[in-house]
């Protein structure tokens, strides 16, 4: 993310709003768009620069709301209308309905460079025109989607489960470009580990990154799907019922891939920076408390990492891993979002906007 997306340093609070358990905000056209996590019966819009509420939209999703935005529209993948599941496009200016479609799904993939959204409604992946809501293509996958990503070449990457197959689809048509089998990297002890891709897939400009239940962090070439590197070189040993270490990629810049390491115990999580080209470790950040600290969100802009650790926002130098600024957020931090020179921190009790002093 370019450095102008975030304040550089010397942060000060610009505004805050009280919202119980907000989801991660989306910023578009000078507005902060946010839904709830535990009570997702609304979507709210706030001014990015003042925090003034612009509009509120009641919805009937009944579960965690995953929002996608582009152009001047906000897209809601799964809502209810007259008892039926629908998707919606809302105008970011006032929250009014742009269109409603019978195609819906809890997992929405933004393919906005191609003018589309993709909805997963098992067993189909459905391409919908983002301007009209009309169905453009439908592909039966024959497998359940566990996670997805969109790479720099406008290719949809789909993880379909424990067989190790990754599908690469053309965003505009849904046609399959290629397929990669990563099962050769699965843990050899099949009786103890049902291996698969674990959590999210992170797509960079040249590589695709993911981790496995077997404890590996893997990078694939984005053009060919071939393995570039794997770390560690051998699988961790299984010790009784202890979970294998998880090395979850969360963000990538040109020079560093950020990875959260946890091991299923009460030991605090760590944040690693690794070379995206080789997988070699660049630095590691360990919280001051040795137990029960969980790292859930980080964002990168320019040479700064914005990291949430419990109820704090930390600013870390991307090159060295040194913490150079701390801010107490008074409540558990759930996510960090950067846009327009503002750092938005969503906590359990609301949203705080930071800017450079």
CORWOCOR-V253997 format. One record per residue. N is the residue number from 1. SS is DSSP state (~ for helix, > for strand, _ for the rest). PSI is psi in degrees with one decimal (NA if undefined). OMEGA is omega in degrees with one decimal (999 if undefined). Layout:
# CORWOCOR-V253997
n;ss;psi;omega
N;SS;PSI;OMEGA
N;SS;PSI;OMEGA
This chain:
# CORWOCOR-V253997
n;ss;psi;omega
1;_;135.1;-179.5
2;_;153.6;-175.4
3;~;-27.7;-178.9
4;~;-10.2;177.3
5;~;-18.1;-173.0
6;_;155.3;170.4
7;_;145.8;-172.3
8;_;-51.0;-178.7
9;_;178.1;-179.0
10;_;49.4;-173.2
11;>;148.7;172.4
12;>;149.6;-178.7
13;>;128.6;179.0
14;>;-44.5;176.6
15;>;165.6;175.0
16;>;153.4;176.4
17;>;149.5;178.3
18;>;117.0;175.5
19;_;123.5;-178.2
20;_;122.0;175.8
21;_;60.6;177.5
22;>;150.7;169.4
23;_;177.9;179.0
24;_;126.1;-177.7
25;_;153.7;168.4
26;>;136.3;179.3
27;>;127.6;-179.5
28;>;131.7;174.4
29;_;39.3;177.6
30;_;11.5;179.6
31;>;146.2;174.2
32;>;116.9;-175.4
33;>;128.3;-172.9
34;>;140.4;172.4
35;>;177.5;-179.3
36;>;160.8;175.6
37;_;-53.9;-174.9
38;_;-27.5;177.8
39;_;74.0;-173.2
40;_;61.2;-179.5
41;_;14.5;-178.6
42;>;158.8;162.3
43;>;133.2;179.7
44;>;151.2;176.0
45;>;131.6;178.1
46;>;152.5;172.7
47;>;131.4;179.9
48;_;-32.0;-171.0
49;_;-14.2;179.7
50;_;-20.2;-175.3
51;_;2.4;179.1
52;_;132.8;177.9
53;>;128.2;-177.9
54;>;-40.6;176.2
55;>;161.6;176.7
56;>;134.3;-179.3
57;>;120.8;174.9
58;>;136.3;178.3
59;_;173.1;-176.0
60;_;38.8;-176.7
61;_;-40.1;176.6
62;_;5.6;178.3
63;_;-177.5;-179.0
64;_;131.7;-176.8
65;_;124.0;174.4
66;_;117.0;-175.2
67;>;145.2;175.0
68;>;139.7;-179.0
69;>;149.9;175.6
70;>;152.2;-177.2
71;_;-118.2;174.7
72;_;32.3;-178.7
73;>;148.1;172.3
74;>;132.1;-174.3
75;>;131.3;178.8
76;>;116.9;-170.7
77;>;-26.9;-172.8
78;>;104.6;178.5
79;>;-175.3;178.6
80;>;139.0;173.9
81;>;119.8;-176.7
82;_;38.1;177.2
83;_;-2.5;-178.5
84;>;148.4;175.7
85;>;134.8;178.7
86;>;164.3;165.7
87;>;159.7;-176.6
88;>;153.0;165.7
89;>;127.9;179.7
90;>;145.1;174.1
91;>;127.4;-179.5
92;_;-21.7;-176.8
93;_;-38.8;-174.1
94;_;0.3;179.1
95;_;5.3;180.0
96;_;154.3;-179.1
97;>;131.0;171.7
98;>;-49.0;174.9
99;>;159.7;174.0
100;>;135.9;-176.3
101;>;147.1;175.8
102;_;-14.8;174.8
103;_;126.7;-178.7
104;_;170.5;178.2
105;_;147.5;179.2
106;_;-18.5;179.6
107;>;115.6;-179.5
108;>;129.1;179.8
109;>;118.8;178.7
110;>;119.0;176.1
111;>;51.3;-165.4
112;~;-22.9;173.6
113;~;-30.2;176.7
114;~;2.5;179.7
115;_;23.4;-172.7
116;>;163.3;163.6
117;>;146.9;174.6
118;>;127.6;179.7
119;>;134.6;174.5
120;>;115.7;176.5
121;>;92.4;-169.3
122;_;131.0;4.1
123;_;19.0;-172.5
124;>;148.5;165.9
125;>;126.9;-169.6
126;>;124.1;176.1
127;>;128.2;-176.3
128;>;137.4;176.9
129;>;121.2;-175.7
130;_;-17.6;-178.7
131;_;-26.8;-173.4
132;_;-20.4;-174.5
133;_;3.7;-178.8
134;_;141.3;178.8
135;>;131.4;-179.6
136;>;-37.4;176.2
137;>;160.5;-179.6
138;>;128.1;-179.8
139;>;127.6;175.4
140;>;122.7;-174.8
141;_;-28.1;-178.6
142;_;4.1;-179.3
143;_;155.7;178.2
144;_;134.3;176.5
145;_;128.4;177.1
146;_;-39.4;178.4
147;>;160.6;-177.1
148;>;164.3;171.5
149;>;162.9;174.9
150;>;119.3;-176.1
151;_;178.8;-172.8
152;_;-18.5;-178.5
153;_;17.6;-179.0
154;_;39.8;176.5
155;>;131.7;177.6
156;>;125.3;178.6
157;>;123.9;-176.4
158;>;128.3;171.5
159;>;122.3;-172.3
160;_;15.5;170.5
161;_;-150.6;-169.8
162;_;-1.1;177.8
163;_;-10.6;176.6
164;_;6.9;-178.6
165;>;131.8;169.5
166;>;127.9;177.7
167;>;140.1;177.4
168;>;114.1;-175.2
169;>;146.7;172.0
170;>;122.9;-174.7
171;_;-41.7;-173.0
172;_;-32.8;-173.4
173;_;-16.6;-174.4
174;_;1.3;-179.8
175;_;145.4;-178.2
176;>;123.4;177.4
177;>;-45.2;-179.3
178;>;176.7;179.6
179;>;140.5;179.0
180;>;133.4;177.5
181;>;113.6;-179.3
182;_;13.8;-176.7
183;~;-19.6;177.2
184;~;-17.3;178.6
185;~;1.7;-178.3
186;_;156.9;-176.5
187;_;134.3;-177.5
188;_;-21.4;-179.6
189;_;79.6;-176.1
190;_;-24.4;179.8
191;_;-25.5;-177.9
192;_;-27.5;-175.3
193;_;120.7;168.1
194;_;97.3;-168.0
195;_;152.8;179.2
196;_;172.9;171.4
197;>;136.2;-174.2
198;>;116.8;176.8
199;>;-145.4;-169.6
200;>;160.0;168.7
201;>;131.3;178.8
202;>;125.2;-178.9
203;>;123.1;172.3
204;_;-173.6;-178.1
205;_;-26.5;-177.3
206;_;-20.7;-174.5
207;>;159.0;175.5
208;>;133.2;-173.0
209;>;141.7;175.7
210;>;166.5;175.2
211;>;167.3;-176.0
212;>;160.6;175.5
213;_;-23.5;178.5
214;_;0.2;172.3
215;_;16.3;-178.6
216;_;148.3;168.7
217;>;128.0;-169.9
218;>;140.9;174.5
219;>;130.2;175.6
220;>;146.8;172.3
221;>;126.6;-175.5
222;_;-27.3;-177.9
223;_;-37.9;-173.3
224;_;-22.3;-175.0
225;_;2.0;179.1
226;_;152.9;-179.7
227;>;126.8;174.5
228;>;-45.9;178.6
229;>;160.0;177.7
230;>;135.6;175.1
231;>;137.6;-5.6
232;_;172.1;-176.4
233;_;-27.5;176.5
234;_;154.4;-178.6
235;_;143.5;173.8
236;_;148.7;177.6
237;_;143.6;176.8
238;_;126.5;-176.8
239;_;92.9;179.5
240;_;-129.9;-179.4
241;_;7.7;-179.4
242;_;131.7;179.6
243;_;145.5;176.3
244;_;151.1;179.7
245;_;141.2;175.8
246;>;129.6;177.8
247;>;86.4;-172.0
248;>;118.9;174.8
249;>;137.3;-177.7
250;>;-23.6;-179.4
251;>;150.3;179.5
252;>;138.8;171.0
253;_;-173.3;-180.0
254;_;-32.6;-170.7
255;_;-13.0;-175.0
256;_;143.8;169.8
257;>;125.5;179.1
258;>;134.5;-173.1
259;>;132.0;173.4
260;>;127.8;176.5
261;>;128.5;174.3
262;>;159.4;-175.4
263;_;14.1;176.6
264;_;1.6;176.5
265;_;-169.8;177.5
266;_;1.9;176.8
267;>;137.8;-178.6
268;_;148.7;175.3
269;_;159.0;173.8
270;>;153.3;174.2
271;>;124.3;178.4
272;>;147.6;165.2
273;>;129.1;178.3
274;>;156.2;177.0
275;_;119.0;-177.1
276;_;-18.8;-179.6
277;_;-26.7;-173.4
278;_;-21.3;-175.6
279;_;1.6;-179.3
280;_;143.9;-177.0
281;>;134.7;176.4
282;>;-44.8;175.4
283;>;167.5;178.0
284;>;138.7;174.3
285;>;123.5;175.3
286;>;129.8;177.1
287;_;156.2;179.7
288;_;-36.5;177.2
289;_;132.0;-174.5
290;_;-13.6;-178.0
291;>;148.2;167.3
292;_;19.3;173.9
293;_;123.4;-179.2
294;_;133.7;178.0
295;>;123.2;-173.9
296;>;-23.1;-172.9
297;>;140.5;173.5
298;>;153.3;176.1
299;>;152.3;-178.4
300;>;134.7;172.7
301;>;124.7;-178.0
302;_;-121.6;-178.6
303;_;23.1;-177.0
304;>;136.2;172.3
305;>;127.6;175.8
306;>;110.4;-169.1
307;>;132.7;174.1
308;>;127.0;176.8
309;>;105.2;-177.5
310;_;-113.8;-178.3
311;_;23.2;-179.6
312;>;152.0;166.9
313;>;123.4;179.5
314;>;141.0;171.3
315;>;125.5;-173.8
316;>;137.0;175.7
317;>;122.4;-175.2
318;_;-32.1;-176.9
319;_;-38.2;-172.5
320;_;-23.5;-174.7
321;_;7.3;-178.6
322;_;135.1;174.6
323;>;125.3;179.7
324;>;-0.1;178.3
325;>;142.7;178.4
326;>;144.4;177.1
327;>;128.6;177.3
328;>;125.7;-176.8
329;_;3.6;172.7
330;_;-0.2;178.7
331;_;162.5;-176.9
332;_;125.3;-178.9
333;>;128.5;-177.4
334;>;-29.7;-179.6
335;>;160.6;177.0
336;>;132.0;179.7
337;>;135.6;-178.5
338;>;132.8;177.1
339;>;142.1;172.0
340;_;29.9;-178.4
341;_;14.4;-178.8
342;>;142.1;173.3
343;>;116.1;179.6
344;>;124.0;178.5
345;>;117.6;175.8
346;>;121.6;178.4
347;>;179.4;178.3
348;_;-17.2;-174.3
349;_;0.2;179.6
350;>;-161.4;-179.8
351;>;133.2;177.5
352;>;131.0;178.7
353;>;124.8;177.5
354;>;145.7;174.1
355;>;166.9;176.7
356;>;138.5;-177.9
357;_;NA;999
